[in-house]
Amino acid sequence: MKNNTSVFTKLALGLLVAASLGACNQNKSAAPADASTPATAAASTPTDSKATIVYINSDTLSSKYQAYKDMSNRLEVKGKAAQADVESKQQGFQREVAEYQKAQPTLSADQRQETEQRLQREQQSLQTYQQNASAQFQSETSTENGKLYDKVAEFVKNYAKSHGYKFVLTYSKTNPNVLYGDPSLDVTADVVKELNDAYTKDSSK
């Protein structure tokens, strides 16, 4: 029942497209990447020496952004509770089946038919309940991730404007579309700090 996909994957895709457009506009050919370097992102530095393209390590962001960790913990608790509820109902049904099988030799043909039909209805009902529980959990997960994605995207938009950045890229080892980025362009630590400060402030209200 676990479906807690990282919210930052979606953010990475959109920003990487924007980065590609920016690279084309600068009319510069990228040097061959060093395959042994598992870094990411990046860009050129304008004539005024101020970077206009920076990047965020989304692996670090997801591991250090408290809002993401809290969301993951909430979803994990809900997922385990939902799974335990379904398993409890399954065990109850299995006990009913075992009791019927034990009593079957002493029942009349009508009683066996009635009991088997009832158990069949219960089994179908249990399957429907399990499917609904799974769909509800997936919907909650999607909603939570969507809200956090919107929050991070809005923050990054304002962060870029306030620092004069034109593009903000993301890097993840699980989605390494960009192979190298100069460490001086890595703003992850600053972004994580500001996101956590804002989250702490919001949580204290």
N, C-alpha and C positions, 0 to 999 in steps of 0.2 A: 504493500500500500504506500510505500515511500515514493514521493514524486517531487522532491524538493530541489528542483533544478535551479542552478545559480541565476540570480536576477541580472548579473553583470554580463552574461553571454549576449543577451539581446542588445545591451548598450554597446558592447564591443563591435558588433556587426555594423550598426549604424554609423559609428564614429570612424570605423576603418574605411568605409565608403567615402566619407567626407575627406579623409586624409588622402586617399588616392587622387581625388580631384585636385586637392591642394598641391600635390607633388607634380601633377601635370602642368599646372599653371606656373610653377617655378622653372619649368623647362630644364630640369637637371636629371641626369641619368644616375640611377643608384649604383653604387659600387657593389661588386659581388659580395654577398653576405658570408661571413665566416660561420660555417655550419656548426662549429664547436661552441659558438656563443649563443646560449639560450636566452638572450635578452630580447627586447622588443622595440618597436615603434620608431618613429622619429622623423626628423625633418632637417631642413636647412636652417641656417642662421642668417637673418637679413643683414643688410649692410650696417644697420645701427647696432649690431651685435646682440639684440634682444630676441630671444627665441619666440617664435609665433606658433610653434607646434610643440606640444609636450605630450607625455604619456602617463598613464596610471597602470600599475600592476594590479589587475583585477583579482589575482589570487591573494595578494596581500590585503587588498581592500576587503574581500569577503571574510578573511580570517581575523581582521582587526577592527572592522566597523561593527560597533556594538549593536546597532539596530539590526544588522543582518544576522548576527549571532543569536540575538534574542528571538528573532523571527524563526530561525531554524530550530531553536529549542522548543518554542511553542508548537510548531508544526510536528516535531518529533513526539512530543507528549500527546498531542491530539491523535496522531497516527497510531501510536501504541495503544491508546485507550480504545479507539475504534476497532483495532485488530483484536484486542482482548474481548470486546463485546461480541464480535462476530464469532470468535472461537468458543465463547461461553454458550452461545446459542447452538452452535454446531455440536458441542458436546452433549447438550440437553437433548437434541434430536437423536444423536447416536444412542443415548441411553434408552430413549423410547423404542428405537428399532431393536435394541438388544432385548428389552423386556417383551416385545411382541414375539421375537423369535423364540424366546424361552417359553412363552405361553401358547404359542401357535398349535402344538399338538392337542391341547385341551379345548380349542375353540371350534365352534361350528363353522361351516363353510360361509354362512352369511356374516358371522363375526369376523372371520379372516378377511373377507372381501371389504367389509366396512372399514376395518383397521388399516388395511393396505391403501385404500383410497384416501383415508385421512392422512396417513404418513406421506403419501405422494403429494398431497396438497401442502403439507407442512414443508416438505423438501423444496418445492417450487417457491413457496413464500420465503424460505431461508435464502435461496439463491437470489431472489429479487432484493431482499434486504441487504445482502452482501454487496451486490452490484450498486445499489443506491448509496451505501456507506462509502464505497470506494469512489464513486463519482462525486459525492459531496466533499470528500477529503481533497480530491484533485482540484475541485473548483475552489476550495478555500486556499489551497497552495498557490494556484494560479492568481487568485485575487491578491493575496499577500505579496507575492513576487511582483505583480503589476504595480501595486502601490509603492513598493520600495524602489522599483525601477524608476517610476515617475519622480520620486523624491530625489534620487541620486542624479538623474538626468537634469532636473531643474537646478540642483546645486552646481553641477559641473558647468551648466550654461552660464550661471551668474559668476562662478569662479573664473571662467575663461574671460568673461567681459571685464571683470575687475582687475585682472592681471594682464590684459592685452593679448591673450592668446587667440589665434584664429582657429586652431584645431586642437582637440584633446583626444589622443588615441588611448586604447586599452590593450593590455597584453595579458595573455594567459598561456600557461604551458599546454593546456588542453586545446587551445585554439590559436596556435602560433602563426598567424597570418603574416605578421611582420617579425623578421628574425633578429633585427638588431636595432638598438637605440642608444644613443649616448647617455650615460648615467646622469649627466648634468641636466637632461631634459625630463628626468623622472620626478614627478611632483606628488607621488603616492603618499609620502609621509605627511606632507602639508595638507593634502585633501583628507586623509584619514583623521588627522587632528581636528580640522575644522568641522568635519561631519560628526565626529564624536562629541565635540563641544556643543554643537547645535542639538544633537540628540539628548545629551545630558540636560541641557537647558529646557528642552521640550518636556522631558520626562519628569522634571521637578515641578512643573506647573500643576 
